[in-house]
Amino acid sequence: MGVTRLKRKDRRNKAKAANRVKRIKQLSWRPVIKKLELTPEVTASQEEVAASQEEE
């Protein structure tokens, strides 16, 4: 008996696997943090460091 591929079942299995991978990626996705809120103390200390470096 020859080997035959069940095309419909093959497509269904590939679709299940692809959907599972897509679902895992979607659940583990985390947003990229683009901007951080800086407190005035932090920005003031950064300005002091920049000023001291310019003096040298």
BAGULO-453793 format. One line per field, with one value per atom (N, C-alpha, C, O): residue number from 0; atom name; x, z, y. Coordinates in steps of 0.1 Angstrom, whole numbers, plus 2048, in hexadecimal, padded with zeros to 3 digits. Atoms other than C-alpha are relative to their C-alpha. Layout:
# BAGULO-453793
n <- NUM | ... .
atom <- CA | ... .
xx <- X | ... .
zz <- Z | ... .
yy <- Y | ... .
# end
This chain:
# BAGULO-453793
n <- 0 | 0 | 0 | 0 | 1 | 1 | 1 | 1 | 2 | 2 | 2 | 2 | 3 | 3 | 3 | 3 | 4 | 4 | 4 | 4 | 5 | 5 | 5 | 5 | 6 | 6 | 6 | 6 | 7 | 7 | 7 | 7 | 8 | 8 | 8 | 8 | 9 | 9 | 9 | 9 | 10 | 10 | 10 | 10 | 11 | 11 | 11 | 11 | 12 | 12 | 12 | 12 | 13 | 13 | 13 | 13 | 14 | 14 | 14 | 14 | 15 | 15 | 15 | 15 | 16 | 16 | 16 | 16 | 17 | 17 | 17 | 17 | 18 | 18 | 18 | 18 | 19 | 19 | 19 | 19 | 20 | 20 | 20 | 20 | 21 | 21 | 21 | 21 | 22 | 22 | 22 | 22 | 23 | 23 | 23 | 23 | 24 | 24 | 24 | 24 | 25 | 25 | 25 | 25 | 26 | 26 | 26 | 26 | 27 | 27 | 27 | 27 | 28 | 28 | 28 | 28 | 29 | 29 | 29 | 29 | 30 | 30 | 30 | 30 | 31 | 31 | 31 | 31 | 32 | 32 | 32 | 32 | 33 | 33 | 33 | 33 | 34 | 34 | 34 | 34 | 35 | 35 | 35 | 35 | 36 | 36 | 36 | 36 | 37 | 37 | 37 | 37 | 38 | 38 | 38 | 38 | 39 | 39 | 39 | 39 | 40 | 40 | 40 | 40 | 41 | 41 | 41 | 41 | 42 | 42 | 42 | 42 | 43 | 43 | 43 | 43 | 44 | 44 | 44 | 44 | 45 | 45 | 45 | 45 | 46 | 46 | 46 | 46 | 47 | 47 | 47 | 47 | 48 | 48 | 48 | 48 | 49 | 49 | 49 | 49 | 50 | 50 | 50 | 50 | 51 | 51 | 51 | 51 | 52 | 52 | 52 | 52 | 53 | 53 | 53 | 53 | 54 | 54 | 54 | 54 | 55 | 55 | 55 | 55 .
atom <- N | CA | C | O | N | CA | C | O | N | CA | C | O | N | CA | C | O | N | CA | C | O | N | CA | C | O | N | CA | C | O | N | CA | C | O | N | CA | C | O | N | CA | C | O | N | CA | C | O | N | CA | C | O | N | CA | C | O | N | CA | C | O | N | CA | C | O | N | CA | C | O | N | CA | C | O | N | CA | C | O | N | CA | C | O | N | CA | C | O | N | CA | C | O | N | CA | C | O | N | CA | C | O | N | CA | C | O | N | CA | C | O | N | CA | C | O | N | CA | C | O | N | CA | C | O | N | CA | C | O | N | CA | C | O | N | CA | C | O | N | CA | C | O | N | CA | C | O | N | CA | C | O | N | CA | C | O | N | CA | C | O | N | CA | C | O | N | CA | C | O | N | CA | C | O | N | CA | C | O | N | CA | C | O | N | CA | C | O | N | CA | C | O | N | CA | C | O | N | CA | C | O | N | CA | C | O | N | CA | C | O | N | CA | C | O | N | CA | C | O | N | CA | C | O | N | CA | C | O | N | CA | C | O | N | CA | C | O | N | CA | C | O | N | CA | C | O | N | CA | C | O .
xx <- 809 | 800 | 809 | 812 | 7F8 | 80E | 7FD | 7F2 | 802 | 812 | 7F9 | 7FD | 808 | 7F8 | 7FF | 7FE | 801 | 7F6 | 7F1 | 7EB | 80D | 7D5 | 801 | 804 | 7FD | 7D6 | 7F8 | 7FD | 808 | 7B9 | 804 | 805 | 7FC | 7C5 | 80E | 810 | 7F3 | 7E8 | 7FF | 806 | 803 | 7DB | 7FB | 7FF | 806 | 7C7 | 80A | 80A | 7F5 | 7E5 | 809 | 80D | 7F7 | 7FB | 7F9 | 7FF | 807 | 7E0 | 7FF | 800 | 801 | 7DC | 80D | 80E | 7F3 | 801 | 803 | 808 | 7FE | 803 | 7F8 | 7FD | 809 | 7E6 | 805 | 804 | 7FA | 7F6 | 80C | 80D | 7F4 | 817 | 7FB | 801 | 805 | 804 | 7FA | 7FC | 806 | 7F0 | 80A | 809 | 7F6 | 80F | 807 | 80A | 7FA | 820 | 7F8 | 7FD | 809 | 802 | 7FF | 7FE | 801 | 7FF | 80D | 80D | 7F3 | 824 | 805 | 810 | 7FC | 825 | 800 | 7F7 | 7FF | 830 | 802 | 80A | 7FE | 82E | 80E | 814 | 7F2 | 84E | 7FE | 7F6 | 800 | 855 | 808 | 814 | 7F9 | 85D | 804 | 80F | 7FE | 85B | 7FF | 7F6 | 801 | 863 | 7FE | 803 | 803 | 856 | 80C | 80F | 7F4 | 874 | 7FB | 7F4 | 804 | 86F | 809 | 814 | 7F8 | 87C | 80E | 818 | 7F3 | 898 | 80A | 816 | 7F7 | 8A6 | 804 | 810 | 7FC | 8A6 | 809 | 812 | 7F7 | 8B6 | 80E | 818 | 7F3 | 8D2 | 807 | 813 | 7F9 | 8D8 | 805 | 80F | 7FC | 8DA | 80D | 816 | 7F4 | 8F4 | 80C | 817 | 7F5 | 909 | 804 | 810 | 7FD | 907 | 808 | 811 | 7F9 | 911 | 80E | 818 | 7F2 | 92F | 809 | 815 | 7F8 | 93B | 804 | 80F | 7FD | 939 | 80B | 813 | 7F6 | 94F | 80E | 817 | 7F3 | 96B | 807 | 812 .
zz <- 800 | 800 | 800 | 808 | 801 | 7F6 | 80B | 811 | 7F6 | 80C | 7F9 | 7EF | 805 | 806 | 80B | 817 | 7F6 | 816 | 800 | 7F6 | 7FE | 824 | 800 | 80A | 802 | 816 | 80A | 810 | 7F8 | 82A | 80F | 815 | 7F2 | 84B | 802 | 80C | 800 | 843 | 802 | 80A | 7FF | 83E | 80E | 813 | 7F3 | 85E | 80B | 814 | 7F6 | 872 | 800 | 80A | 801 | 865 | 805 | 80B | 7FB | 86C | 80F | 815 | 7F1 | 890 | 806 | 80F | 7FB | 895 | 7FF | 808 | 802 | 886 | 80A | 80F | 7F7 | 89B | 80E | 816 | 7F2 | 8BB | 802 | 80C | 7FF | 8B4 | 800 | 808 | 800 | 8AC | 80E | 813 | 7F3 | 8CC | 80B | 814 | 7F6 | 8E1 | 7FF | 809 | 802 | 8D2 | 805 | 80B | 7FC | 8D8 | 80F | 815 | 7F2 | 8FC | 807 | 812 | 7FA | 903 | 7FB | 7FF | 805 | 8F1 | 80B | 813 | 7F6 | 906 | 7F9 | 7EF | 807 | 8FC | 801 | 80C | 7FF | 8F4 | 808 | 805 | 7F8 | 90D | 7F9 | 7F8 | 808 | 8F8 | 808 | 806 | 7F9 | 910 | 80F | 814 | 7F2 | 935 | 806 | 801 | 7F9 | 94C | 809 | 812 | 7F7 | 95C | 80A | 807 | 7F6 | 97D | 7FF | 7F9 | 800 | 981 | 806 | 802 | 7FA | 998 | 7F7 | 7F6 | 809 | 97E | 7F5 | 7F1 | 80B | 962 | 805 | 7FE | 7FA | 97A | 802 | 7FF | 7FD | 983 | 7F2 | 7F2 | 80D | 95E | 7FA | 7F4 | 805 | 956 | 807 | 802 | 7F8 | 972 | 7FB | 7FA | 805 | 964 | 7F3 | 7F0 | 80D | 941 | 802 | 7FA | 7FD | 94F | 805 | 801 | 7FA | 962 | 7F5 | 7F5 | 80B | 943 | 7F6 | 7F0 | 809 | 92E | 806 | 7FE | 7FA | 947 | 7FF | 7FF | 800 | 945 | 7F3 | 7F1 .
yy <- 7F4 | 800 | 80C | 80E | 7F4 | 822 | 80A | 809 | 7F5 | 840 | 80B | 810 | 7F5 | 85A | 80B | 808 | 7F5 | 87C | 804 | 806 | 7FB | 887 | 810 | 816 | 7F1 | 8AB | 809 | 812 | 7F8 | 8B8 | 800 | 80A | 802 | 8AA | 807 | 80D | 7F9 | 8B7 | 80F | 815 | 7F1 | 8DA | 804 | 80E | 7FD | 8D8 | 7FF | 808 | 802 | 8CC | 80C | 812 | 7F5 | 8E8 | 80D | 815 | 7F4 | 902 | 800 | 80B | 801 | 8F5 | 805 | 80C | 7FD | 8F8 | 80F | 815 | 7F2 | 91B | 808 | 812 | 7F8 | 927 | 7FF | 808 | 802 | 918 | 809 | 810 | 7F8 | 92A | 80F | 817 | 7F2 | 94B | 803 | 80F | 7FD | 948 | 801 | 80A | 7FF | 942 | 80D | 813 | 7F3 | 960 | 80B | 815 | 7F6 | 975 | 801 | 80C | 800 | 96B | 804 | 80A | 7FD | 970 | 80E | 812 | 7F3 | 992 | 80A | 80B | 7F5 | 9AF | 80D | 80E | 7F3 | 9D4 | 805 | 803 | 7F9 | 9E7 | 80D | 815 | 7F4 | A02 | 80A | 809 | 7F6 | A20 | 80C | 812 | 7F4 | A3D | 7FD | 7F6 | 802 | A3E | 80E | 818 | 7F4 | A59 | 803 | 7FB | 7FC | A6B | 80A | 814 | 7F7 | A7C | 80C | 80B | 7F3 | AA0 | 7FE | 804 | 802 | A93 | 7FA | 7FD | 807 | A7C | 809 | 809 | 7F7 | A96 | 80B | 80F | 7F5 | AB0 | 7FA | 801 | 806 | A97 | 7FE | 7FF | 802 | A90 | 80D | 80D | 7F3 | AB5 | 804 | 80A | 7FD | AB9 | 7F8 | 7FE | 808 | A9C | 806 | 807 | 7FB | AAB | 80D | 810 | 7F4 | ACD | 7FE | 806 | 803 | ABF | 7FB | 7FD | 805 | AAD | 80B | 80A | 7F5 | ACC | 809 | 80F | 7F8 | ADF | 7FA | 802 | 806 | AC6 | 802 | 7FD .
# end
